[in-house]
Amino acid sequence: AGAWNNLGNVLADRGDHRGAIEDYLRALSIAPAYAYAHYNLGKSLAATGHPGEAVAHYEKALQFRPDDPSIHFNLANALAAQKRWYAAAAEYRQTLKLGPGRTEAMFNLGDVMVQVGNLGEAESAYADVVRERPDFADARVNHGNVLAELGRNAEAIREFRVALRIEPRSADTHNNLGSLLAGQGSLAEARAEFEEALRLKPDYGEARDNLRRVTALEQAKAGP
């Protein structure tokens, strides 16, 4: 069974998940209680667009290895792929309980909390991620988005600025920052952000509309 599992791993590493699935199934036909063959089979099933089947094999793996945070994490990802948000959240929390400091699990928990409308817990999750990994641009952006939704615009602006220092070519982040700056009356700064968003993504309709609006406000403010 171990040899078939190892062969499956070689194929999976090469991107041949269909071949890997066949080898993992051979391993399980010999040793049905082989936890890591179930786990690896789940990963290949998830990679080929079968999250429901992946869930079944991750759950089987957990029967034999209940304290493995990697299995809980991948189970959570498969549940999230099925939009089973609350079940996914429970598995991300279990991952973090068993493997503290796993920032990907905390980041994904934040995403799930956004999906269910729990912005307070989402904000807390993203804040933990950026404390652990200050250079994680996507976490900064998501944290900024949630802060903006919570009306904490000054903090959101700070997060977007940090995110852009890390990843300056994000048109969406420039646009989001511009929107917040416009909302607080910093029209020239907002215009610069919208212009940069359009430079990076010339067909960005939302940024073009925002630029048009902020330009009109500047002209109105300037008077005749």
N, C-alpha and C positions, 0 to 999 in steps of 0.2 A: 504493500500500500504506500509506503514511504517513497519508493522509487517512482510510482505513478504520480504522486503529489509533487515530487521534485521536477519531474518532466513537465507537468502542468505549469509549474512556476517558470520554467525556462521559456515555454511558449508564451505565457502571459507577459513576461518581460519583453518579448519580441513583438508584442501587440497581437499575437494570434490567440485571441480569447476563445474562439470557437474550438480550436484544437485543445486549448487548455481545459475547457469544460469537459471534453471527452476523457481526458486523462484524470481529472478530479473525480469524475463519475466512476472510472475504473478503480481508483483508490478506495472510494466509498463502497463499491461492490464487495471489496475484500474486507474492509474495516469500517462498518457503518457508524461507529462511534469516534471516528477520526476527526477531532474538532477542527484541526487546521485545514483539512481537506474541505470540510463544510465552509469554513471561513474563506478560503481561497476560491472555492467555487462561487460563493456569494459575490466576491469582488469581480470575477469574470462575468457573471450574470449581470451585475450592475453595469459593467462597462459595455455590455452589448444591448443595453436598453431593456432589461428585465428586472426592474426593482422589486416586484412582488415576489418572484422566485428567489431573488437575493435575500429578501427579508426572511423567508422560510429557512434558508441555510444558515444565516447569521444566528437566528434564534436556536437552531439545532446546535450550532457551535457553542453557544452560551450555556446549553445544558451541561456541557462537559468542561467548559472554561468560563465560569460565570464572572471571574474577576479580571478578565483581559480587557483593558480600556480600548484597544484597537478594534476589537469586535463590536463593542458598544458604539464606538464612533462610526464605523461603517454601517452598522444597523441604522443609526440615526440618519445618516446621509440617504440611505435607501428609503426610509420612511418619509423623509422630507421630499424626495423625488416623487412620492405618491401623494404629496400634500397632506400627509397625516401629521399635522403640525404638533399637536400635543404629545403624541407618542414620540415623535422625533425629539421634542424638547426634553422629555423624560430621559431619553437615552443620552443626549448631550450632557445632561446634568450627572448621570451616572458615570459617563466618561470622565468628567471633571473630578468627581469624587474619587475615582480610582487612579486617575492620572493628573494630579494638579499641574497647572502650568501649560496645559495643552491649548495653546491660543487658537488653533483652528476650530476646536470644539466650542470655545467661548464665542468666537466670531460667528460661527454658524448658529449658535443659540441666539445671538442678537438678531440674526436674519429671521429666524423662526418667530421670535417675539414681535418683530415688525409685522410679520404675516398675520398674527393673531390680534394685533392692535395693542399689545402690551408695551407701550413706548417707554415706560419707566424702567422695566427690566431690560429692554433692548439697550437703553442708554447706559445702564449699569454694566451690561456685558461688553459693549464697545469700549467704554471707559477702561475696563479691566484689560482689554486687549491692547489698547494703545499705551497703557502703563508698562505692559510686558514687552511690547514690540513697538517702540516709538516711530519706527520707519515703515510701518504697515499702512501704506497709503489708502487702500480700500477701507480699512477699519476707520481711518480718519474721516474719509468721505461719508461713510455710513453713520458714524457718530455725529458728524455735522448735520446730516439730513435729519436725524432724529432730534437733535437739539433744536433745529429750526422748527420742526413740527411741535415741539414743546414750548415754543416761544422764547427760547434762550438764544436769541439771535447773535449777541456779541460772542458767546462761546462758539456758536456754529461758524461764525466768520473766522475765528481763530483756527478752528480745525481745518476749514477749507484752505486757509493760507498755508498751514503746515503741510497739508496734503499736496498742494501745488509746488512747494519746495522739493518734495520727494518725487512727485510725478507731474512735471509742468505741462505735459502735453495732453492733459485730460480736458477736452472741450466741455464735458458735462460739469466738471468741477468749476471751471471758469464761469460757466453760465449760472450755476447755483450761487456762487459767490457774488456775481453781479446782481442777481435778484435781491439778495439780502442787503447789499450796499445801496441799491436803489431804494429799497424799503426804508432805509434810515436816512435817505436824502443825500447820500454821497454819489451824486449823479456822474461826475467826471470819472471817478474810480469805477463805477458800475459800467459806464460806456467802454472803458478800457478793457474790462473783463469780457464783455460781450463781443468786442472787436477781436480779442484774442481767441475766443471760442470759435468765431467765424473764420479766422485765419487757419485754425487747426482743422475745422470741419465746415467747408464753404456752403454745404447744403443743409446746415443746421437751422431749420425753420424757426424753432422756438427762440434761439439766440437772436436771429434776425428780427423777429417780432419784438423781443425785449429791447434790442438796440433802437428800433424805430420808436418805441414808447419813451425810452429814456432821452433820446434826442429831442423828441417833442417837448418833454418836460423841461429840458435845458433851455430850449428856445422860448418856451412860455415864461420861464423864470427870468430870462434875459430881457424880456419885454420887447416892444416894437423898436 
